[in-house]
Amino acid sequence: MGLLFNRFQVGSIYTYIGEVCVSMNPYRQMNIYGPETIRKYKGRELFENAPHVFAIADAAYRVLKQRHQDTCILISGESGAGKTEASKIIMKYIAAVTNTQGQNEIERVKNVLIQSNSILETFGNAKTNRNDNSSRFGKYMDIEFDYKADPVGGIITNYLLEKSRVVQQQPGERNFHSFYQLLRGANDTELRQYDLHKETSKYHYLNQGSMDILTEKSDYKGTCNAFKTLGFQADEVQTIWRTIASVLHLGNVEFQTIEDELVISNKSHLQSAAKLLQVTESELSAALTKRTIAAGGNVMKKDHDATQAEYGKDALAKAIYDRLFTWIISRINRAILFRGSKTQARFNSVIGVLDIYGFEIFDANSFEQFCINYCNEKLQQLFIELVLKQEQEEYQREGIEWTNIDYFNNKIICDLVEQPHKGIIAIMDEACLSVGNVTDDTLLGAMDKNLSKHPHYTSRQLKPADKELKHREDFRITHYAGDVIYNINGFIEKNKDTLYQDFKRLLHHSKDANLSEMWPEGAQDIKKTTKRPLTAGTLFQRSMADLVATLLKKEPFYVRCIKPNDIKSSTVFDEERVQHQVRYLGLLENVRVRRAGFVHRQRYDKFLLRYKMISQYTWPNFRAGSDRDGVRVLIEEKGFAQDVKYGHTKIFIRSPRTLFALEQQRNEMIPHIVTLLQKQVRGWIARRNYKKIKAAQVIMRAYKTYKLRSYVHELAQRFRHAKQQRDYGRSIQWPQPPLAGRKAEAKLHRIFDFWRAYMILRKYPRSEWPQLRLQIIAATAIAGRRPYWGQQRKWLGDYLANSQDNSGYDAYSANVRNLKSSGGGDGFRQVLFSSFAKKFNKHNKQADRAFIVTDTSIYKLDGIKKKFRNMDRSIAIRELTSISISPGRDQLIVFHSPKNNDLVFALQGEVGPLKEDRIGELVGIVCKKYYDVTGTELRVNVGANIACRLGEKARTIVVEAASNVETASFRHAAGNIIFEVPAAYCV
């Protein structure tokens, strides 16, 4: 108590009992929830910073993120202790620390989760004497997270809306916020659509309680914006506000009996209600004043009296609001429902946030307070089971030395309410099922009879001396939070939760599709027999059982809310009031258990799995004994042996510092382990990719081989008869090679060309093959541009060495030997061609000369009269730029030199013109040798006009036919060279 008081005085509203957060309502705005505070608590251990609800939220989130384990945060306390605000703060924190990558869908889910709070507060919260924003319903929200721990969806479950508040409020309290927001926040045009006025005092369902003005104008805008964020359609929003307005008009409908007939005295409100509900006025009037009864297959109408009509009207108003609230929650759930596949959902985890009504003790406590307090008893029992009872039992089960701490177990109170056949709910259900006129007085008598010996139940009939209880009206239950006196009046009707079928059929047939959707049972035939519906008490009991079962599946975190006073003051600390809450919330026992107990416990296998990387003796695997032995080795190595106890199956750690030290060392090792794993994984990926590449190469090689074989096979099929063809397959069309065979195609062509050449050449003796090769080269070079080039004769080459062509062949042979041996012949090995020639020089003179072509150069020799003397004029074959010849029978040839002084020859015999054409032979020999030396083809020009350069001057040789010329000769004319030939030489 002293700690709570001191912290409250300095504005520290949070404290811890172990891992339980105790929150004190400050009744003022606190600047401790901003971005800086969020960053301070994000990813930090629970006791690392000052106590804060952010730390609880982060602890729940880290368990989910690190262990993929479902968690829940249970917020409990009295009405007005700050539970709703705590749940909103937790939601804000979770939204702030998730979706670091900024994904749109996750951001949408976060906005929907946050905005849903404002809608639920509008329609489910109200001002009470203890709290201006009291939740009048229970809410449990499951927030769903994906495998990256980002929110991807959620679902909201509501429990027992206090719908009686719609028609009646206690003094000083208000109806639900939605009514006041509509009247005070909507503009005049909207209100005219709903036939409403701004004055709340004009409406019966509002003027019974407080008329206080809060922040309705801004809240109305916020609610409308939240509808847009959650994707509500315009017609859906219209349905919601029309339905709210219709409830206000229903409250103002009044009944009057005139001559034993019940009539509605103020038709205007009836008309407005019918218009807003989109039903006819006559149908609504009939449903309010009459009741349809079906019995034995017969249908009859029964008139209501004024009391029954008032009851039916109020029941209708409550049911309309309750169905609307349930429909809104289902519509919100559709907006936040996880949209992934079932396979993805398997890897999702959830954080549950429970914000449910606190324990209530009013001046007049009815059925609603009974259910609310029963709910708190169940949650207190859960807290006792998990925090006090199970923890102590676990110490004993694990063999840990432990002194048992006594605490109050409220199971006896829960049994008082829910025990089958004996509990209060079972007694109420039995009374509701009884035939005849069963009243609340009858119910109280049955409860007194069955519960007279129960230590936590009493009434005035059982204790006549207890003047605090009213006779035949009140009964008292001693709850864990204190004594509560309940008034029995209304228990039977509220438990039955009766609503005439006429109303259900009426609203099911509404023209408003959204409103009709809220009443599906209205479609049933009136004569159809249906099972009696479960009572409100039984439904609530089952929903509590389901809630507890859901919470037991998750790892719980607790926020226990305390109110410092009942006057909503930010400075008053009511010690007696706070002490009462501390006691009934079980915080004292919690402190004792935590002081004597252990802050953390974990199975040996899981503990070793989590922390084995921090010890050299346990990483990567401990093989020197059991998991317990491994944990002991790790703890002793790190020096924590004095702060732990070893149970049969678990290790127990007493101090949070030890746990933090273990976590810190683990966090320091994680990057190294991640690096190691990355290295291994990257190596594995690289090896796998290498194998894939090698496999792909093998496949590609095999595929290429297959395609190439197919191509070769197709070639073989096409050329299978080429040997019998005259052209040996030259005319056969080659198929299009595949991509894999394009390089092989050239080789195959070459092979085919060699084969075809062989087939052609095999007819000739091998001794003639050199001449054939030269003829082919000559034919290729001339390319059909000269018809006659000596292809029909035998080629001898070195004609001057032949006595038949050269009478001075001895002198010629001697001179060639001298030229070869003297070194002046550039080291040639043999003479390939020789001939007499008429040469034309740069001085425009012609002279009889001879020339030889060796394997390296072309040499110019003197004539036979001067015994073929070397004239020191030669051109290396590799230096030739081209050869020019004429298209006729003349023997003109020009060797073009890069030195701008070409050799111009006209082949001739020793004493006259040649009798045979030797130009083709000379061209073939020079072109072959040029290719052998340079690897490129020598260009051969064919034309009647030949351009050349003599003495570095450009000249043109013109071949002219002359009728009176028998021997070809050169002459100079007007800068050109005229080569006159016999007319028979020209073509």
Stockholm file with secondary structure:
# STOCKHOLM 1.0

chainA/1-987         MGLLFNRFQVGSIYTYIGEVCVSMNPYRQMNIYGPETIRKYKGRELFENAPHVFAIADAAYRVLKQRHQDTCILISGESGAGKTEASKIIMKYIAAVTNTQGQNEIERVKNVLIQSNSILETFGNAKTNRNDNSSRFGKYMDIEFDYKADPVGGIITNYLLEKSRVVQQQPGERNFHSFYQLLRGANDTELRQYDLHKETSKYHYLNQGSMDILTEKSDYKGTCNAFKTLGFQADEVQTIWRTIASVLHLGNVEFQTIEDELVISNKSHLQSAAKLLQVTESELSAALTKRTIAAGGNVMKKDHDATQAEYGKDALAKAIYDRLFTWIISRINRAILFRGSKTQARFNSVIGVLDIYGFEIFDANSFEQFCINYCNEKLQQLFIELVLKQEQEEYQREGIEWTNIDYFNNKIICDLVEQPHKGIIAIMDEACLSVGNVTDDTLLGAMDKNLSKHPHYTSRQLKPADKELKHREDFRITHYAGDVIYNINGFIEKNKDTLYQDFKRLLHHSKDANLSEMWPEGAQDIKKTTKRPLTAGTLFQRSMADLVATLLKKEPFYVRCIKPNDIKSSTVFDEERVQHQVRYLGLLENVRVRRAGFVHRQRYDKFLLRYKMISQYTWPNFRAGSDRDGVRVLIEEKGFAQDVKYGHTKIFIRSPRTLFALEQQRNEMIPHIVTLLQKQVRGWIARRNYKKIKAAQVIMRAYKTYKLRSYVHELAQRFRHAKQQRDYGRSIQWPQPPLAGRKAEAKLHRIFDFWRAYMILRKYPRSEWPQLRLQIIAATAIAGRRPYWGQQRKWLGDYLANSQDNSGYDAYSANVRNLKSSGGGDGFRQVLFSSFAKKFNKHNKQADRAFIVTDTSIYKLDGIKKKFRNMDRSIAIRELTSISISPGRDQLIVFHSPKNNDLVFALQGEVGPLKEDRIGELVGIVCKKYYDVTGTELRVNVGANIACRLGEKARTIVVEAASNVETASFRHAAGNIIFEVPAAYCV
#=GR chainA/1-987 SS CHHHHHHHHTTCCEEEETTEEEEECCSSCCSCSSHHHHHHHTTCCTTTSSCCHHHHHHHHHHHHHHHCCCEEEEEEESTTSSHHHHHHHHHHHHHHHSCTTCCHHHHHHHHHHHHHHHHHHHHHEECCSSCTTEECSEEEEEEEECTTSCEEEEEEEEECCCGGGGTCCCTTCCCBHHHHHHHHHSCHHHHHHTTCCSCGGGCTTTTTSCCCCCSHHHHHHHHHHHHHHTTCCHHHHHHHHHHHHHHHHHHTCCEEEETTEEEESCHHHHHHHHHHHTSCHHHHHHHHHEEEEEETTEEEEEECCHHHHHHHHHHHHHHHHHHHHHHHHHHHHHHHSCCSCHHHHTTCEEEEEEECCCCCCCSSBCHHHHHHHHHHHHHHHHHIIIIIIHHHHHHHHTTCCCCCCCCCCTHHHHHHHHCTTTSHHHHHHHHHHSSSCCCHHHHHHHHHHHHTTCTTEEETTTCTTCTTSCTTTEEEEEETTEEEEEECTTHHHHHHTCCCHHHHHHHHTCSCHHHHHTCGGGGSCTTCCCCCCCCHHHHHHHHHHHHHHHHHTSEEEEEEEECSCSSCCSSCCCHHHHHHHHHHTTHHHHHHHHHHSCSEEEEHHHHHHHHGGGCTTTSSCCCSSCHHHHHHHHHHHHTCGGGEEECSSEEEECCHHHHHHHHHHHHHHHHHHHHHHHHHHHHHHHHHHHHHHHHHHHHHHHHHHHHHHHHHHHHHHHTTTGGGSTTTTTTSCCCCCCGGGHHHHHHHHHHHHHHHHHHHHTTSCGGGHHHHHHHHHHHHHHTTSCSCSSTTSCCCSBGGGSTTTCTTHHHHHHHHHHHHHHSTTTTCCCEEEEEEEEEECTTSCEEEEEEEEESSEEEEECCGGGTTCEEEEEEEGGGCCEEEECSSSSCEEEEECTTSCCEEEEEECSSSCCSSCCHHHHHHHHHHHHHHHHSSCCCEEECSEEEEEETTEEEEEEEEEETTCSSCEEEEETTEEEEEEEGGGCC
#=GC SS_cons         CHHHHHHHHTTCCEEEETTEEEEECCSSCCSCSSHHHHHHHTTCCTTTSSCCHHHHHHHHHHHHHHHCCCEEEEEEESTTSSHHHHHHHHHHHHHHHSCTTCCHHHHHHHHHHHHHHHHHHHHHEECCSSCTTEECSEEEEEEEECTTSCEEEEEEEEECCCGGGGTCCCTTCCCBHHHHHHHHHSCHHHHHHTTCCSCGGGCTTTTTSCCCCCSHHHHHHHHHHHHHHTTCCHHHHHHHHHHHHHHHHHHTCCEEEETTEEEESCHHHHHHHHHHHTSCHHHHHHHHHEEEEEETTEEEEEECCHHHHHHHHHHHHHHHHHHHHHHHHHHHHHHHSCCSCHHHHTTCEEEEEEECCCCCCCSSBCHHHHHHHHHHHHHHHHHIIIIIIHHHHHHHHTTCCCCCCCCCCTHHHHHHHHCTTTSHHHHHHHHHHSSSCCCHHHHHHHHHHHHTTCTTEEETTTCTTCTTSCTTTEEEEEETTEEEEEECTTHHHHHHTCCCHHHHHHHHTCSCHHHHHTCGGGGSCTTCCCCCCCCHHHHHHHHHHHHHHHHHTSEEEEEEEECSCSSCCSSCCCHHHHHHHHHHTTHHHHHHHHHHSCSEEEEHHHHHHHHGGGCTTTSSCCCSSCHHHHHHHHHHHHTCGGGEEECSSEEEECCHHHHHHHHHHHHHHHHHHHHHHHHHHHHHHHHHHHHHHHHHHHHHHHHHHHHHHHHHHHHHHHTTTGGGSTTTTTTSCCCCCCGGGHHHHHHHHHHHHHHHHHHHHTTSCGGGHHHHHHHHHHHHHHTTSCSCSSTTSCCCSBGGGSTTTCTTHHHHHHHHHHHHHHSTTTTCCCEEEEEEEEEECTTSCEEEEEEEEESSEEEEECCGGGTTCEEEEEEEGGGCCEEEECSSSSCEEEEECTTSCCEEEEEECSSSCCSSCCHHHHHHHHHHHHHHHHSSCCCEEECSEEEEEETTEEEEEEEEEETTCSSCEEEEETTEEEEEEEGGGCC
//
